[in-house]
Each structure stands twice: as C-alpha cells, then as structure tokens.
Amino acid sequence: MKLLSKYFVEFFGTFLLVFFGTGSIIVGEEIGFFDTFSIGVVFGLTVWLVIIALQKYGDVHINPAVTIGFFSNKEMFLKDTIIYILFQIFGGVMASYVLFVIFPSNLKLGNTLPRDIWQEAFVYEFFLSFLLMLVILISTTRKTLQKFAPFLIGFTVFLEAWLAGPLTGASMNPARTLGPSIVSGNVSFLWIYILAPILGMIMANLALKINIKALL
C-alpha cells in the first residue's frame, strides 16, 4: 500500500498542479479574471500546498525533470524513476482532459509556447529549471531550511511563473506542458519544454556537487 501511495502522490500532485495552474490561465483567457501575477500565485500556492499535504505519503516531485535530476544524482532507482514519470505524465494529461471538458472551446488549454524564437524559450526554460532545482536541493538537504522547503519551492515557482510566464510560459516541468499539448494537439514546440527542464535540473545537480567538492 505504501509503495502504491508514493506513485499515486505523483499522479495526484501533478493533476492538481496542472488543473489549477493551467486552469487559471484558461480562466484568465476566457473571462479575464487572472493576470500574470495571479497566475504565478496559483502555480506557486498549488505547489506549496501540494507538498505540505502529500509529503508524508511520497516524494512529491510532481515533475519528470525533478525525478530525472534526482536519478542523475543516483538518489533514485531506475524502476521508481520510470514509474514516477509515467504517473506524473498521466496526471498532467488527465487534468488537461478535465479542463477540456470544462472549456471545450479553448484552443491552447494553458499550453506553454515561445514568445518569439525557440532559442530564447530554450535558454529561459533551462535557467528557470536550473534555479528551481537548486532551490529544491538546497532547501531539502540543509536542516535549517527543511521545514521551509515547501514554501521556498512554491515561492520560486511563483516568481518564475510570474516573471517568465509572458516570455516562455515558464513550464520548468515536462508533465505540465505535455498535458495541454497532447489534449490540445499543439505539440510544435513540445521538445523544448521536455529537453530544457531536464538538462537544467541535471546541470543544477552537477553544479551543486562540484561546488560542495570545491568547499571540502
């Protein structure tokens, strides 16, 4: 039961993130209730509350890039890595299907797309993911910060979604983009939002490890 619960945490947590996060984007487009700042608040608040609510049941990665980042650091087994990613993607897709049922006329369903050239989006997504992973690693491994980790991670997501959302959509999460992309059929730039976050989070692991070794 415990084994299944940690996988369900990844499904349910990612479902909530995509449902409320991309849902706020859709509502903003449909009725103008949410602006860029409030969309960032919804994403950050959802991440914060999901981690607080579910952390005793599982790891609450709710992001394939985070899972791959931990795997690259040899902190996860291959089996768990694959299952986590599958459940995360399934959660994101299911959330987007629910949103499609609610808002069938919305064409993008909160999808992330480059503002201008794809190179700009790639660089932004790489560095946004790099910074997010650094916050995750530092806040969850240092004893003085561990109790603040959910807030620090959620606050980082809020800042990045608010400030970079208009530029790239500020995904930092392949599952968050895969859901709307698959359901809406808009997959033109999907590879950017899969590859850049994964590379960014792997590099954050490497950078932190090199920095720690340099201090020893």
C-alpha positions as CSV (number, residue, x, y, z in Angstrom):
1,M,0.0,0.0,0.0
2,K,2.8,2.4,0.9
3,L,4.5,1.6,-2.4
4,L,1.4,2.4,-4.4
5,S,0.7,5.6,-2.4
6,K,4.0,7.2,-3.4
7,Y,3.2,6.6,-7.0
8,F,-0.3,7.9,-6.5
9,V,1.2,11.1,-4.9
10,E,3.0,11.8,-8.2
11,F,-0.3,11.3,-10.2
12,F,-2.5,13.3,-7.9
13,G,0.0,16.1,-7.2
14,T,0.7,16.6,-10.9
15,F,-3.0,16.5,-11.6
16,L,-3.6,19.3,-9.1
17,L,-0.7,21.4,-10.4
18,V,-1.9,21.2,-14.0
19,F,-5.6,21.5,-13.2
20,F,-5.2,24.6,-11.0
21,G,-2.2,26.2,-12.7
22,T,-3.3,25.8,-16.4
23,G,-6.9,26.2,-15.3
24,S,-6.0,29.8,-14.0
25,I,-4.5,30.5,-17.4
26,I,-7.7,29.3,-19.2
27,V,-9.9,31.3,-16.9
28,G,-7.8,34.4,-17.5
29,E,-8.2,33.9,-21.2
30,E,-11.9,33.2,-21.0
31,I,-13.2,35.8,-18.6
32,G,-10.1,37.9,-17.7
33,F,-10.1,37.1,-14.0
34,F,-6.4,36.1,-13.7
35,D,-3.5,38.2,-14.8
36,T,0.2,37.2,-15.0
37,F,0.8,37.9,-11.3
38,S,-2.2,36.0,-10.1
39,I,-1.4,33.0,-12.4
40,G,2.0,32.9,-10.8
41,V,0.4,32.9,-7.4
42,V,-1.9,30.0,-8.3
43,F,1.1,27.9,-9.5
44,G,3.2,28.7,-6.5
45,L,0.5,28.3,-4.0
46,T,-0.6,24.9,-5.5
47,V,3.0,23.6,-5.4
48,W,3.4,24.8,-1.8
49,L,0.1,23.2,-0.6
50,V,0.5,20.0,-2.6
51,I,3.9,19.4,-1.0
52,I,2.6,20.2,2.5
53,A,-0.4,17.9,2.1
54,L,1.3,14.9,0.4
55,Q,4.9,14.9,1.6
56,K,4.3,12.3,4.3
57,Y,3.0,9.9,1.7
58,G,5.7,10.3,-1.0
59,D,8.5,12.3,-2.5
60,V,6.1,14.8,-4.3
61,H,8.3,15.5,-7.2
62,I,5.3,16.2,-9.5
63,N,7.8,16.9,-12.2
64,P,9.6,14.4,-14.5
65,A,12.6,16.8,-14.8
66,V,13.0,16.8,-11.0
67,T,12.7,13.0,-10.9
68,I,15.4,12.7,-13.6
69,G,17.5,15.2,-11.8
70,F,17.5,13.0,-8.6
71,F,18.1,9.9,-10.7
72,S,21.1,11.5,-12.3
73,N,22.4,12.1,-8.8
74,K,21.9,8.4,-8.0
75,E,19.2,9.2,-5.5
76,M,16.5,7.1,-7.2
77,F,16.3,3.6,-8.7
78,L,15.5,3.3,-12.4
79,K,12.3,1.5,-11.7
80,D,10.9,4.2,-9.5
81,T,12.1,6.9,-11.9
82,I,10.2,5.4,-14.8
83,I,7.0,4.8,-12.7
84,Y,7.1,8.3,-11.2
85,I,7.4,9.8,-14.7
86,L,4.6,7.8,-16.1
87,F,2.3,8.7,-13.2
88,Q,3.3,12.4,-13.5
89,I,2.5,12.5,-17.2
90,F,-0.8,10.6,-16.7
91,G,-1.7,13.1,-14.0
92,G,-1.0,16.1,-16.3
93,V,-2.9,14.6,-19.2
94,M,-5.9,13.7,-17.1
95,A,-6.0,17.2,-15.7
96,S,-5.9,18.7,-19.2
97,Y,-8.7,16.4,-20.3
98,V,-10.9,17.5,-17.4
99,L,-10.2,21.2,-18.3
100,F,-11.0,20.4,-22.0
101,V,-14.4,19.1,-20.9
102,I,-15.0,22.3,-18.9
103,F,-13.6,24.6,-21.5
104,P,-14.1,22.8,-24.9
105,S,-13.7,26.0,-27.0
106,N,-10.2,26.9,-25.5
107,L,-7.6,26.0,-28.2
108,K,-4.4,26.0,-26.1
109,L,-5.6,24.8,-22.7
110,G,-2.9,26.7,-20.9
111,N,-0.1,25.3,-23.1
112,T,3.4,26.8,-23.0
113,L,4.7,28.3,-26.2
114,P,7.7,30.5,-27.1
115,R,7.0,34.3,-27.3
116,D,9.5,34.7,-30.2
117,I,12.3,32.5,-31.3
118,W,12.6,28.9,-29.9
119,Q,16.2,29.6,-28.8
120,E,15.1,32.2,-26.4
121,A,12.5,29.9,-24.9
122,F,15.1,27.1,-24.6
123,V,17.5,29.3,-22.7
124,Y,14.9,30.6,-20.4
125,E,13.5,27.2,-19.6
126,F,17.0,25.8,-19.0
127,F,17.9,28.5,-16.5
128,L,14.5,28.6,-14.8
129,S,14.7,24.8,-14.2
130,F,18.3,25.1,-13.1
131,L,17.4,27.7,-10.4
132,L,14.3,25.7,-9.3
133,M,16.3,22.5,-8.9
134,L,19.0,24.4,-6.9
135,V,16.2,25.6,-4.5
136,I,14.8,22.1,-4.2
137,L,18.2,20.6,-3.5
138,I,19.4,23.2,-1.0
139,S,16.1,23.6,0.9
140,T,15.5,19.8,1.2
141,T,19.1,18.9,2.3
142,R,20.0,21.6,4.7
143,K,18.5,21.0,8.2
144,T,17.9,24.7,8.9
145,L,15.9,25.1,5.7
146,Q,14.0,21.8,5.5
147,K,10.9,23.0,7.4
148,F,10.7,25.9,5.0
149,A,11.3,23.8,1.9
150,P,7.6,23.6,0.7
151,F,7.3,27.4,0.9
152,L,10.7,28.1,-0.7
153,I,9.9,25.8,-3.6
154,G,6.4,27.2,-4.1
155,F,7.7,30.7,-3.8
156,T,10.3,30.0,-6.5
157,V,7.7,28.6,-8.8
158,F,5.5,31.7,-8.2
159,L,8.4,34.1,-9.0
160,E,9.4,32.2,-12.2
161,A,5.9,31.8,-13.4
162,W,5.1,35.5,-12.8
163,L,8.3,36.9,-14.3
164,A,9.0,34.5,-17.1
165,G,5.4,33.3,-17.9
166,P,4.9,36.0,-20.6
167,L,8.2,35.0,-22.2
168,T,8.0,31.2,-22.4
169,G,5.1,30.1,-20.3
170,A,7.6,29.2,-17.6
171,S,6.9,25.5,-17.6
172,M,10.0,24.1,-15.8
173,N,8.0,20.8,-15.9
174,P,7.6,18.4,-18.9
175,A,4.4,17.0,-17.4
176,R,2.9,20.5,-17.0
177,T,3.4,21.1,-20.8
178,L,2.7,17.6,-22.0
179,G,-0.9,17.5,-20.7
180,P,-2.1,20.6,-22.5
181,S,0.0,19.8,-25.6
182,I,-1.4,16.3,-26.0
183,V,-5.0,17.2,-25.3
184,S,-5.0,20.4,-27.5
185,G,-2.9,18.8,-30.2
186,N,-0.5,21.7,-30.2
187,V,2.9,19.9,-30.0
188,S,5.0,22.2,-32.2
189,F,7.5,23.2,-29.5
190,L,6.9,20.4,-27.1
191,W,10.5,19.2,-27.3
192,I,11.8,22.5,-25.8
193,Y,9.7,22.1,-22.7
194,I,10.8,18.5,-22.3
195,L,14.6,18.8,-23.0
196,A,15.4,22.2,-21.5
197,P,14.0,21.5,-18.0
198,I,15.6,18.1,-17.8
199,L,19.0,19.5,-18.8
200,G,18.6,22.4,-16.5
201,M,17.9,20.2,-13.5
202,I,20.7,17.7,-14.2
203,M,23.1,20.6,-14.5
204,A,21.9,22.0,-11.2
205,N,22.8,18.7,-9.5
206,L,26.2,18.7,-11.1
207,A,26.9,22.4,-10.3
208,L,25.9,21.8,-6.6
209,K,28.0,18.7,-6.4
210,I,31.1,20.4,-7.9
211,N,30.6,23.4,-5.6
212,I,30.4,21.2,-2.5
213,K,33.6,19.3,-3.5
214,A,35.4,22.6,-4.0
215,L,34.5,23.6,-0.4
216,L,35.8,20.4,1.1
